[in-house]
Amino acid sequence: MGKIKVFGIIMIAVLLSNCSSDDGGVNTAPEVQNLNLVYDSSATQGGEIVLVSGSVLTAEYTYSDVESDTEGNTTFNWYRSDDTNGANKELVSNATEATYTITSADADKYLSVEVTPVQSDGVSGKAVSSGYSPLAVNFVATWDGESVTTYEIVNGEFIKTYDHPVDAEYLSLQQDTAKHQEIIAQFKKIVPEAFFDRINNFTLYLGELGEQNTLGRVFYSINQRNVFDFEIAIDNAYAVPFNNELGLNYTIAHEFGHVLTLDDTQASTTIFDENNCDNFFFGTCFYSDSYLNVFYQNYWVPILTDYNNSINYRRYYAANPTQFVSEYAASQPTEDIAETFMMYVLNSVNFTGTTVADQKVNSMNNYTDFQTVRTFATTNIPNSSLRSVSFDGSKRGEFSCGTRLHKH
């Protein structure tokens, strides 16, 4: 009797050892469900999907497996056809990724993708084909002549959303993702993540190709001032040493100064007539306690008569250099406060001088948000003191800020 009991235990152990974690010992093949084609922003024109060269298609699907085996190297094959019934369907060579970029060869064709699910142990399932895309047209997306690559900030990370259709001579800048990441990393050293929600898109562009030779700029709508499009000129960021007082740190701090001083907490979104505004006016009426209005009342109202009698701001600056942190600061109040903000947040100590320029910088201490940015930036860039190099704004006279207000 004892031998029979032992034999039974051994048999059960053998049976168990021959079973995997899969139900009934059968490794069921995985499946692809809910397969759809998803289009990037370049394919959307006037609310309709229009595929052009450079548009990106993505195979979006749900991977499913009865035994919950993880997904392995699922395969993708893209096809082009003459119509949505698959006429003259042909395999697109070397198109084996989940995403596919439309080329001129796809003109007047319809695209589809075939996805074969593969689980981590190599077992593959049944291939599933998507529906067909809209007709790809023989048209190359037009370039605005400046934009290179646009990123969106999602949960603190910069996600590339669009490579603009640049001319061939600028492709190297677009494809130099290491340079993109270097610029983004520097932005993250100066601007705290808590302020990222103020930025809608982050775009690298060509400053030398615009109407002005710009280093950076922000765009915002007069009716939507809570988020900004933040742009850095990738070419001019490297026209001078990458990380000195004339380079990227300066530009990022200056442009972010615009974001903080021009947003919807600072100005009215209903008063657009200067005749109805008793405070500083810049496309709209700024609140009496706004950063810009206080700055304007303290430092610009007293000099307006002399300033307006000058031939231009460079002449006024030459005669009154101690009133501004740089020559460009003398161009207008919005640039003055942005230059002053830049000088403040990139210096860890207060200025001890008695000039008006020093007073302007030290006045930034009155605002909590400014202090937050300064503490963050100077901690991440400990050698960021501009005062120690005797910053001379006239060195960058060939450059300017391209910040613009969209009145709509």
C-alpha positions in Angstrom: 0.0 0.0 0.0 2.8 2.4 0.8 4.4 1.8 -2.6 1.1 2.7 -4.3 0.9 6.0 -2.5 4.5 7.0 -3.4 3.8 6.1 -7.1 0.8 8.3 -7.1 2.8 11.3 -5.8 5.5 10.7 -8.4 2.9 10.6 -11.3 1.3 13.9 -10.2 4.7 15.6 -10.0 5.5 14.3 -13.5 2.3 15.6 -14.9 2.8 19.0 -13.3 6.3 19.3 -14.6 5.1 18.8 -18.2 2.6 21.7 -17.9 3.5 25.3 -18.6 1.7 28.3 -17.1 -0.5 28.4 -20.2 -4.0 27.1 -19.8 -4.3 23.3 -20.4 -0.6 23.1 -21.3 -1.3 24.8 -24.7 0.6 28.0 -25.6 -2.1 30.0 -27.3 -0.9 32.4 -30.0 -1.3 36.1 -29.3 -3.7 38.4 -31.1 -3.8 41.9 -32.5 -7.0 43.8 -31.7 -8.4 47.3 -32.4 -5.8 48.0 -35.2 -6.1 51.6 -36.5 -4.0 54.0 -38.4 -3.1 57.2 -36.5 -1.9 60.4 -38.2 0.4 63.0 -37.0 -0.3 66.8 -36.9 1.2 67.4 -40.4 -1.5 65.2 -41.9 -4.3 67.5 -40.6 -5.3 70.4 -42.8 -8.4 72.3 -42.3 -9.8 69.6 -40.0 -9.3 66.9 -42.7 -6.7 64.2 -43.0 -4.5 65.0 -46.0 -1.4 62.8 -46.4 1.7 64.6 -47.9 5.4 63.9 -48.0 6.6 63.9 -44.4 3.3 62.9 -42.9 3.7 60.1 -40.3 1.3 57.1 -40.0 1.4 55.0 -36.8 -0.1 51.5 -36.4 -2.0 51.7 -33.1 -3.3 48.4 -31.7 -4.0 46.3 -28.6 -1.8 43.3 -28.0 -3.7 40.4 -26.4 -2.7 37.0 -25.2 -4.8 34.4 -23.2 -1.9 33.4 -21.0 -0.8 37.0 -20.5 2.5 36.3 -22.3 4.4 39.6 -22.9 4.8 41.0 -26.3 8.0 40.3 -28.2 9.1 41.4 -31.6 5.8 42.0 -33.3 6.3 42.5 -37.0 4.9 45.2 -39.3 4.6 45.4 -43.1 3.3 48.5 -44.9 1.5 48.3 -48.3 0.4 50.8 -50.9 -2.5 50.2 -53.2 -4.4 52.0 -56.0 -7.7 52.0 -54.2 -9.3 51.1 -50.9 -10.1 47.6 -52.2 -6.4 46.8 -52.4 -6.0 47.0 -56.2 -2.3 46.4 -57.2 -1.3 46.1 -53.6 2.4 46.1 -53.2 4.8 45.7 -50.2 6.7 48.9 -49.3 10.3 47.9 -49.1 12.1 48.4 -45.8 8.9 49.6 -44.1 8.9 47.3 -41.0 8.3 49.6 -38.1 5.1 50.6 -36.3 5.4 54.1 -37.9 5.7 55.0 -41.5 6.6 58.3 -43.1 4.9 59.2 -46.4 7.3 59.8 -49.3 6.8 61.0 -52.9 6.5 57.4 -54.0 3.2 57.2 -52.2 1.6 59.9 -54.2 -1.9 58.8 -55.5 -1.8 55.7 -53.3 -3.6 54.4 -50.3 -1.6 53.0 -47.4 -2.3 50.1 -45.0 -0.3 48.1 -42.5 -0.2 44.4 -41.6 0.6 43.6 -38.0 1.7 40.1 -36.9 1.7 39.7 -33.1 4.7 37.9 -31.6 5.1 37.0 -27.9 8.3 37.1 -26.0 9.0 33.4 -26.5 8.7 33.8 -30.3 5.3 32.3 -30.8 3.5 34.4 -33.4 -0.2 34.9 -34.0 -2.4 35.7 -37.0 -1.5 38.7 -39.2 -4.1 41.4 -39.1 -4.5 44.1 -41.7 -5.7 47.7 -41.1 -8.1 49.6 -43.1 -6.8 52.0 -45.8 -5.5 55.5 -45.3 -6.9 58.5 -47.2 -5.3 59.1 -50.6 -1.7 60.4 -50.4 -1.5 63.4 -52.6 1.4 64.6 -54.7 2.2 67.6 -52.6 5.1 68.5 -50.4 4.2 70.3 -47.1 5.2 73.9 -47.3 7.9 75.2 -44.9 7.5 78.4 -43.0 11.2 79.1 -43.7 12.3 79.1 -40.1 10.9 76.2 -38.0 13.0 73.1 -37.7 11.5 70.7 -35.0 8.7 71.1 -32.6 8.4 69.4 -29.2 5.5 69.1 -26.8 6.0 69.0 -23.1 4.2 66.0 -21.5 4.6 65.2 -17.8 7.9 67.1 -17.7 9.3 65.3 -20.8 9.9 66.9 -24.2 8.2 64.7 -26.9 8.9 65.4 -30.5 5.7 66.0 -32.4 6.9 67.3 -35.8 9.9 67.7 -38.0 9.2 70.6 -40.3 9.9 70.1 -44.0 13.1 72.1 -44.0 15.3 72.7 -47.0 18.1 70.1 -47.6 20.9 72.4 -46.4 19.3 72.5 -42.9 18.6 68.8 -42.5 21.8 68.3 -40.5 20.4 70.6 -37.8 17.1 68.8 -37.8 18.7 65.4 -37.5 21.2 66.4 -34.9 19.0 65.1 -32.0 22.0 65.3 -29.6 22.1 69.1 -30.1 18.3 69.2 -29.6 18.6 67.3 -26.3 21.5 69.6 -25.2 19.3 72.6 -25.7 16.4 71.0 -23.9 18.7 69.9 -21.0 19.8 73.5 -20.6 16.2 74.7 -20.6 15.5 72.2 -17.8 18.4 73.6 -15.8 16.9 77.2 -15.8 13.2 76.7 -15.8 11.6 74.7 -12.9 9.3 71.9 -14.0 6.5 73.6 -12.0 6.4 76.3 -14.7 6.3 73.9 -17.7 2.5 74.2 -17.9 3.1 77.7 -19.2 4.6 76.3 -22.4 2.5 74.9 -25.2 5.1 74.0 -27.8 8.9 74.1 -27.7 10.3 74.8 -31.2 13.8 74.9 -32.5 14.0 77.3 -35.4 16.5 79.1 -37.7 17.1 82.6 -36.3 19.2 83.8 -39.1 16.5 83.3 -41.7 13.8 85.5 -40.1 13.2 89.2 -40.6 15.5 89.8 -37.7 18.5 87.8 -36.6 17.0 86.4 -33.5 18.2 84.2 -30.6 14.8 83.2 -29.2 11.2 84.2 -29.0 7.9 83.4 -27.5 4.5 83.6 -29.2 1.2 84.2 -27.4 -2.3 85.2 -28.3 -3.8 88.4 -26.8 -6.9 86.3 -25.9 -5.0 83.3 -24.6 -2.1 84.3 -22.5 -1.9 81.3 -20.2 0.3 79.3 -22.5 3.2 80.3 -24.8 5.0 78.8 -27.7 8.7 78.9 -26.7 11.3 79.0 -29.4 15.1 78.8 -29.5 17.2 79.5 -32.6 19.3 76.4 -32.9 21.7 78.0 -35.3 22.4 81.1 -33.3 22.6 79.0 -30.1 25.8 77.7 -31.5 27.0 80.8 -33.2 28.9 81.7 -30.0 30.2 79.4 -27.3 27.3 77.2 -26.2 27.1 78.1 -22.5 28.4 81.6 -21.9 26.7 84.9 -21.2 26.0 85.5 -24.9 24.6 82.0 -25.5 21.9 79.7 -24.6 21.5 80.4 -20.9 21.0 84.1 -21.6 18.4 83.4 -24.3 16.4 80.9 -22.2 16.3 83.2 -19.1 15.4 86.2 -21.2 12.5 84.5 -23.1 11.2 82.9 -19.9 11.2 86.4 -18.4 8.6 87.3 -21.1 6.5 84.3 -20.2 6.2 85.3 -16.6 5.7 89.0 -17.2 3.2 88.8 -20.1 0.9 86.0 -19.1 -2.8 86.1 -18.2 -2.2 86.9 -14.5 -0.5 90.2 -15.5 -2.8 91.8 -18.0 -6.4 92.2 -19.0 -7.9 90.1 -21.7 -10.7 92.6 -22.4 -9.1 96.1 -22.5 -7.4 96.5 -25.9 -7.8 100.3 -26.3 -4.8 102.3 -24.9 -7.2 105.2 -24.4 -9.0 103.2 -21.8 -5.8 102.1 -19.9 -4.1 104.2 -17.2 -1.3 101.6 -16.8 1.4 100.2 -19.0 -0.1 99.1 -22.3 1.3 96.5 -24.7 -1.4 95.3 -26.9 -3.6 95.1 -23.8 -3.8 96.9 -20.5 -1.6 95.6 -17.7 -2.9 95.4 -14.2 -1.7 98.1 -11.8 0.2 95.6 -9.6 1.6 93.6 -12.6 5.3 93.1 -12.9 5.5 95.2 -16.0 3.4 98.1 -14.8 5.3 98.5 -11.5 8.6 98.3 -13.4 7.3 100.8 -16.0 6.1 103.3 -13.4 9.3 103.1 -11.4 11.9 103.1 -14.2 10.4 104.4 -17.4 7.9 107.1 -16.6 10.6 109.3 -15.1 12.7 109.1 -18.3 10.0 109.2 -21.0 10.4 112.8 -22.0 14.2 112.5 -22.6 13.8 109.0 -24.0 11.2 110.1 -26.6 13.4 113.0 -27.6 16.3 110.7 -28.4 16.8 109.7 -32.0 16.8 106.0 -31.1 17.3 103.8 -28.1 20.9 103.2 -28.9 21.6 106.9 -28.6 19.7 107.0 -25.3 21.6 104.0 -24.0 25.0 105.5 -25.0 24.2 108.6 -23.0 22.7 106.7 -20.0 24.4 103.3 -19.8 23.9 102.9 -16.1 20.2 102.8 -16.4 20.0 99.5 -18.2 21.7 96.1 -17.8 22.3 96.0 -21.6 21.9 98.1 -24.7 19.0 96.0 -25.8 17.2 96.6 -22.6 16.8 100.2 -23.6 14.7 99.2 -26.7 11.4 99.1 -24.8 10.0 98.2 -21.3 9.1 94.6 -22.2 12.7 93.9 -23.2 14.1 95.9 -20.3 12.3 93.7 -17.8 13.2 90.5 -19.6 16.9 91.5 -19.7 16.8 92.5 -16.0 15.1 89.2 -15.2 17.8 87.4 -17.0 20.5 89.2 -15.1 18.7 88.5 -11.8 18.0 84.7 -12.2 21.5 83.9 -13.5 23.2 85.6 -10.5 23.1 84.0 -7.1 23.9 87.3 -5.2 22.3 90.7 -5.2 24.1 93.6 -6.9 25.8 96.1 -4.5 26.0 99.0 -6.9 23.9 102.1 -6.7 23.0 102.5 -10.4 19.5 102.4 -11.7 20.4 99.1 -13.5 21.4 97.6 -10.2 18.2 98.8 -8.5 16.2 97.2 -11.3 17.9 93.8 -10.8 17.5 93.9 -7.0 13.8 94.8 -7.4 13.2 91.3 -8.7 13.6 90.1 -5.1 10.1 91.4 -4.5 8.5 88.5 -6.4 8.2 84.9 -5.3 8.2 83.4 -8.7 11.3 85.2 -9.7 13.1 84.1 -6.5 12.0 80.5 -7.3 13.5 80.6 -10.8 16.7 82.2 -9.5 17.3 79.6 -6.8 16.7 76.8 -9.2 18.8 78.2 -12.0 21.8 79.2 -9.9 21.8 75.8 -8.1 21.9 74.0 -11.5 24.4 76.4 -13.1 26.6 77.4 -10.2 29.0 79.4 -12.4 26.3 81.4 -14.0 27.3 84.8 -12.6 27.1 87.3 -15.5 28.3 90.1 -13.3 31.7 88.5 -13.0 32.3 88.8 -16.7 31.1 92.4 -16.9 28.3 91.7 -19.2 28.2 94.0 -22.2 24.8 93.9 -24.0 26.3 95.8 -27.0 28.2 92.6 -27.9 25.0 91.0 -29.1 23.8 94.0 -31.1 23.4 91.9 -34.2 20.8 89.7 -32.4 17.4 90.5 -31.0 14.4 88.9 -29.3 11.6 87.8 -31.7 8.8 87.7 -29.1 5.5 88.5 -30.8 1.9 89.2 -29.8 -0.8 87.6 -31.9 -3.9 89.8 -31.8 -6.7 87.3 -32.3 
